Amino acid sequence: MTNQQLGIAVLGLGRVGPAHVRVIAENPRARLVAIAEVDETKRGGVAANYPDCAALVDYRDVLARADVQAVIICLPHWLHTRAAVDAVQAGKHVLIEKPLATSVEECEQIAEVVRTSNVTFTVGHTQHFYPIVAKAKQILDDGRIGRPIMAIDSWYKPYEPEKRPAWMLDRKRGGGMLLMDGTHMIDRLLWHLGGRVEAVKAMNGNPVYPEIPADDTAMAFLQFDNGIVATLSRIAYRTGITQYGADYFGTNGQVKYRLPYGQHGEVGLWVGQNELWEPIAVAANNPLADQFDAFLDAIEQGTKPAVSVEHGLEVIRVMAAIERSAETGREIVLAGRA
Ligand SMILES: NC(=O)c1ccc[n+]([C@@H]2O[C@H](COP(=O)([O-])OP(=O)(O)OC[C@H]3O[C@@H](n4cnc5c(N)ncnc54)[C@H](O)[C@@H]3O)[C@@H](O)[C@H]2O)c1
């Protein structure tokens, strides 16, 4: 370990935690010093590959260690608030997996603790580090398609509930596909289009799997305070065909991108003008590795991270408005807007 290497810990080693562990182990600027996981098999499986790393059960024992400067929180959604607040109060820099938390109130609680701390805090909205999504943002900002007018963001994918952890199938514990994937879509729409969402009309429910107490389907109409309108449609299907991406329409053309989900789906980025799609070449990368590098940059340079706690909170404000609109059947105007 060199003096410059930051000591990092990963909390939660389910589906995504081990990918963060690998990213840390491969980064010369950091050192994996601890992991926390309540499940013995998962903990042991990761620990076997990293004998110098402390493998602990209780994440609070990780936070008590002086050699841990930063943590990556990969816990179930219902534990995000408690772990984030504990980590910040222990003086650790934090990269928390999306979504920031499961309600506006919980996100505000985290944001308040972060505001009064000296730590770097970022939310793992990985879409910012997908090369295709980032390039689409650049094209929109460059003005190539003129002034953006509207966007259609869609994500259709297999639900496969048998492969998911139980908490993800229970909205009371932070489950449901709106929190899981809808937050990715809200994040990229907010990032790409700028401005704030001022009103929402939505459907959100579980028509595909009515036996599961969490949403599998949502469609929302979002009205931005900069005049742009967007739709978000996502479905976790029993059987169907994958689609994952967005279409943007401006005063001078279109941009569309498609990402792969699993091994399926069309992939690419295109600008549409004069009745032709021009493919835009984009180099591949590892989004989690780039996200981690950006986190280290922000810690080392004391700069604002690419995805702030306020952005994470804003994503959940829109998500909550979608849920409220679906429950009430009415348009929801976000407080203080419109
Ligand atoms: N950025 C992405 O593309 C992406 C992809 C998948 C998941 N995620 C996010 O990552 C997070 C974790 O999701 P997941 O799919 O890995 O969930 P998961 O349920 O597979 O993993 C969570 C792990 O935390 C462990 N755990 C529970 N309580 C604990 C505690 N008190 N202390 C230590 N460990 C504990 C569980 O045993 C489990 O192994 C979520 O926020 C999810 O939205 C992000």
The ligand as an SDF file (V2000), in Angstrom:
LIG
                    3D

 44 48  0  0  0  0  0  0  0  0999 V2000
  -25.7600    0.7600  -10.8940 N   0  0  0  0  0  0  0  0  0  0  0  0
  -26.3180   -0.3430  -11.3290 C   0  0  0  0  0  0  0  0  0  0  0  0
  -26.4060   -0.5830  -12.5340 O   0  0  0  0  0  0  0  0  0  0  0  0
  -26.8650   -1.3250  -10.3290 C   0  0  0  0  0  0  0  0  0  0  0  0
  -27.1040   -2.6570  -10.6850 C   0  0  0  0  0  0  0  0  0  0  0  0
  -27.6080   -3.5280   -9.7040 C   0  0  0  0  0  0  0  0  0  0  0  0
  -27.8530   -3.0590   -8.4160 C   0  0  0  0  0  0  0  0  0  0  0  0
  -27.6240   -1.7400   -8.1270 N   0  0  0  0  0  0  0  0  0  0  0  0
  -27.8970   -1.1890   -6.7850 C   0  0  0  0  0  0  0  0  0  0  0  0
  -26.9890   -1.8050   -5.8500 O   0  0  0  0  0  0  0  0  0  0  0  0
  -27.6310   -1.9340   -4.5810 C   0  0  0  0  0  0  0  0  0  0  0  0
  -27.5960   -3.3880   -4.1600 C   0  0  0  0  0  0  0  0  0  0  0  0
  -28.3330   -4.1380   -5.1130 O   0  0  0  0  0  0  0  0  0  0  0  0
  -28.0610   -5.6790   -5.3190 P   0  0  0  0  0  0  0  0  0  0  0  0
  -28.8210   -6.0600   -6.5320 O   0  0  0  0  0  0  0  0  0  0  0  0
  -26.5960   -5.9830   -5.2550 O   0  0  0  0  0  0  0  0  0  0  0  0
  -28.8030   -6.2620   -4.0090 O   0  0  0  0  0  0  0  0  0  0  0  0
  -28.5180   -7.6530   -3.2730 P   0  0  0  0  0  0  0  0  0  0  0  0
  -29.6830   -7.9100   -2.3990 O   0  0  0  0  0  0  0  0  0  0  0  0
  -28.1150   -8.6770   -4.2660 O   0  0  0  0  0  0  0  0  0  0  0  0
  -27.2330   -7.3120   -2.3670 O   0  0  0  0  0  0  0  0  0  0  0  0
  -27.3050   -6.6760   -1.1300 C   0  0  0  0  0  0  0  0  0  0  0  0
  -26.4120   -7.4430   -0.1560 C   0  0  0  0  0  0  0  0  0  0  0  0
  -26.3930   -6.7690    1.1070 O   0  0  0  0  0  0  0  0  0  0  0  0
  -26.3460   -7.7690    2.1100 C   0  0  0  0  0  0  0  0  0  0  0  0
  -26.7970   -7.1820    3.3680 N   0  0  0  0  0  0  0  0  0  0  0  0
  -28.0670   -6.9860    3.7990 C   0  0  0  0  0  0  0  0  0  0  0  0
  -28.0620   -6.3870    5.0120 N   0  0  0  0  0  0  0  0  0  0  0  0
  -26.7640   -6.1730    5.3290 C   0  0  0  0  0  0  0  0  0  0  0  0
  -26.1210   -5.5680    6.4490 C   0  0  0  0  0  0  0  0  0  0  0  0
  -26.8070   -5.0550    7.4720 N   0  0  0  0  0  0  0  0  0  0  0  0
  -24.7640   -5.5220    6.4550 N   0  0  0  0  0  0  0  0  0  0  0  0
  -24.0550   -6.0580    5.4300 C   0  0  0  0  0  0  0  0  0  0  0  0
  -24.6160   -6.6400    4.3460 N   0  0  0  0  0  0  0  0  0  0  0  0
  -25.9430   -6.6930    4.3010 C   0  0  0  0  0  0  0  0  0  0  0  0
  -27.2410   -8.8640    1.5880 C   0  0  0  0  0  0  0  0  0  0  0  0
  -26.9540  -10.1120    2.2170 O   0  0  0  0  0  0  0  0  0  0  0  0
  -26.9020   -8.8590    0.1060 C   0  0  0  0  0  0  0  0  0  0  0  0
  -25.8650   -9.7780   -0.2080 O   0  0  0  0  0  0  0  0  0  0  0  0
  -29.0300   -1.3570   -4.7630 C   0  0  0  0  0  0  0  0  0  0  0  0
  -29.0180    0.0020   -4.4040 O   0  0  0  0  0  0  0  0  0  0  0  0
  -29.2820   -1.4910   -6.2480 C   0  0  0  0  0  0  0  0  0  0  0  0
  -30.2430   -0.5840   -6.7660 O   0  0  0  0  0  0  0  0  0  0  0  0
  -27.1200   -0.8880   -9.0500 C   0  0  0  0  0  0  0  0  0  0  0  0
  1  2  1  0
  2  3  2  0
  2  4  1  0
  4  5  1  0
  4 44  2  0
  5  6  2  0
  6  7  1  0
  7  8  2  0
  8  9  1  0
  8 44  1  0
  9 10  1  0
  9 42  1  0
 10 11  1  0
 11 12  1  0
 11 40  1  0
 12 13  1  0
 13 14  1  0
 14 15  2  0
 14 16  1  0
 14 17  1  0
 17 18  1  0
 18 19  2  0
 18 20  1  0
 18 21  1  0
 21 22  1  0
 22 23  1  0
 23 24  1  0
 23 38  1  0
 24 25  1  0
 25 26  1  0
 25 36  1  0
 26 27  1  0
 26 35  1  0
 27 28  2  0
 28 29  1  0
 29 30  1  0
 29 35  2  0
 30 31  1  0
 30 32  2  0
 32 33  1  0
 33 34  2  0
 34 35  1  0
 36 37  1  0
 36 38  1  0
 38 39  1  0
 40 41  1  0
 40 42  1  0
 42 43  1  0
M  CHG  2   8   1  16  -1
M  END
$$$$
